[in-house]
C-alpha cells in the first residue's frame, strides 16, 4: 500500500527521482526489517557524517520551539494556538515567581513543546467529541511518555525533556505517566501544569465550549494542593490581573 501510494503521487506530490529510489529499496526485505529494528535510532544516526554538529543560539532555539508548537497544534482543529498560549502563560507565571530571564526563556520552550508527544496520537482520539474509552485513554496518556522520549533524543533540548513530559503529574501522586508526587515534581513542571490546565479550560474543546476565566479559576481552585501547586496558581492569578490592568491602561 505504501509503494502504491508513492507510485501514484510520483510527479505530482513527489519528486519522480526520489519516488523511484524509494520504490527500489522498498523491494528489498531488509529495508522493512530495518524499520522494525529496536536499534533503528542508532542505525539512522550512523548514516550521518561522523561528528556532524550545528551550533545554535538562543534565538534559533526559540524559533525551533515555536515551529514545533505550530506543527503540534495543527494536529487538531481544537488545539490551534494552544502550545503558544501555554508558553505565554508559563512565562507569565514564572515572571510572577521571580524566575530569571534565562530560566524563563528555557521554561517557555519546554511549555511550548509539552504536547509534542501528541504527534503520535490518532486525530480520531484527539478530536473525539465524547468521553474516551479505556483503550483510547491509554493511548492518550502515552503522549506524555512520547514527549519525554522525543525531547531527550535532542541534545540541546535534553534538559527540558522531563520538565515538558511531566505536566500531567499531580502533587498527590495520582497523575501520569510516572505517578510522581510533590516530593519529585519540579517547579518548572508545576508551572506548565497550571498553564496547560488554564488554557484547556478557557479554550474550545471537542466536548465543550470555552469557559469564562472566572469559572476556570474557580474550578482550578478546587484542585489546589492535589493537582495544582498553590504558589503557581497564585502567580497565575496575579499575572492575569496584571495583564488586565495593562490592557486597561493601554
N, C-alpha and C positions, 0 to 999 in steps of 0.2 A: 504493500500500500504506500509506503514511504517513497519507494522508487517510482511508482506510477505518478505520485503527486509531483515529484521533482521533474519527471519527464514531461508532464502535462504543462508545467509552468516555465519550462525552458524557452527562452526567447521572449517571454512576456514579463513575468516577475523576476526570473532568474537569468543570470549570465549563462549563455549556452555552453561556454567552455568549462565553467565551474560545475554546471549541472552534469556535463558529460564525465567530468572527473569523479564526481560523486557516484554516478552510476557504474563506473568501472570498479571502484573499490567496494561498492555495495554488493558486487557479485562474489566477493571473497568472504567465506565464512569467518575468517579471522577478524574481519572488521567488526562484525556483530558480537563476536565473543569478547573483543576488547571493550566494547561498550558496557558489558555486564561484569567486567572485572572489578574486584574490590580495590585494585590499585590504579584505577583509571585516572585519578587526580595526579598521582606521581608520574604515570606514563605520559600524560598530556604535557606537564611542565617539562619533562625530559626532552620534548620535541623543540623547545625554545632554545635560542642560543645560550650558551653557558654564561651564567652570572649577568644576564641582561637585567638592567635596572633603570628606572626612570625616576629622577628626582622631582618631587612635587612640593609646592609651598602651601601655606595655609589657605590662600585664596583658591588654589586649584582643588584642594580637598573639599572646600565648601561647595565648589561648582559640581564636583563628583557626587557629593551627598544630595544636592538639590536635584541633579539629573536622575539619580536613582529614585528619589522620592516621587518624581513625576511618573516614572515607569511603574512604580508600586501602585500609585493611586489610579493609574489608568486600567488596572486590573478589574476594577468595578466602578460602575457609574455612580455608586453611592459613596465612594471614598475620594472624590475629586477634592484636592487641596488638603486632605487630612494630614498627610505627613508634614507638609509645610506648617500647618497650623499647630500641630503638636510640637514642632521645633520652636515655633514662636512662643507658645505658652510655657514650654520648658525653660526657654531662655529668660522669660519674664519672671518666672518663679525663682530661678537661680539668682537673678539680679536682686530680687527682694530678699534673698537669703544671704546676700553678700559675697557671692562667688566672684572670683577674679575674672577679668575679661578673657584670659586664656582658657580657664576652666569652663566658662560659659560657651565659648566657641566650640570646644570639644564636645560638650554635652549636647549642644544644639544639633551637631552632626549625628550623634547617637540617636537623638529623639527623631530626627527625620528618617533614619534608617530602621526604626524599631519594628516596622512591619515588612521588611524585605523578605522574610520567610513566607509571606502570603503569596509570593510569586509561584510557590509550589502547591497552592491550594486551588482546587477547581472553582471557577467562577460560578458554577451552579450552586456551590455551597456558600460562597461569599454573598451571593445575591438572593439566596432563598428567602422568600417573604415570610415564612413561618418558622417555628421552632426547629432547630436541628435535631435529628435523631441521634442515638448513641454513637453509631458509626461515623456520622458526619461530624459530630462534636469531637471525636477522637482525632479525625483528620485535621480539623480546625486548630486544635490545641498544639499540633505538631509544628505549626508555623513558628512558634517561639524557639523551639529547638533549631529549626532551619535558620532562623535569624542569627543565632549564636554561631552556628557552624559556618554559614556563609561569610560573616564578617571576620571570623577567626582565621580564615584562609588568606586574608588580605593583610599584608604586613603593616601598612600604615593605619589600618582600622582594627587591628587585633585587640588593642587595649579597650575598645568600646564594645566588643562582641558580647560579653556577659552583661554589660550595662544595658545594651539595647534589647537583649533577649530575655531580660528578667522583669519586664514591665507588667507581666501578669502574675508575678509572685505577690503574696499577701503577708502582712505583718503577723497574722495569726497562723501562718504555715499552711493555709488551705488553697494556695494558688498553684500555678503550674509554670514551667514544666518540671521544676526540681523540688517543689514543696519547701522552698526556703522560708525562714521566719524572720522576725525583726532583728535577730542577732546576726544575720548574714546578708541582709539586703542593703546594698549601698544607697547612700543619699541620692546619688545620680539616678539610680533606677526608681527610687521612690518619687522623684520629681517627674520622670517620664510617665509613671503610672498615673499621677494626678492629671498631667496634661492630656494624656490619652483618654482617660475617663471623661474629663470635662468636654473635650471635643466630640467624643462619641455621643454624649447626651445632647449636645447643642447643635448637632448636625442631623440631617435626614438619614434615615436608615431604611432598609427594605421592609422592616416590620413596624416602623412608626415614624411619625414626623419629628422634626427637631423640637427640643424643649426650650422654653424661655430660660434665660440664665438663672434667674432666681429659683426656679423649680429644680434645675440641675444642681445648684449649690445645696438645696435642701436635701436632695437625695444623697449627694456626696457626704454631707454632714453626718448622715446615718451610718456611713462606712468608716468614719474617722476612728483610728485605733485598731481596726481589724484589717481593712484593705488599704486604707489611706493614711499616710503619715500626717499627724496634726500640724507639724511645722510647715510642711509643703502645702497643706490645704489653706492655712492662714496666709501663706505667701501668695497663693493664687488669688485669694480674696483681696489682698492688698494691691496686687498687680492689676486686677480688674478695676478696682476703684481708682487707681492712678490713671489707668487708661481712659476711663470715663471722664475723669477730671480734665485730662489733657485734651480730649476731644471737645469737651465743653468750652475750653478756653481757646481752641484753635479757630 
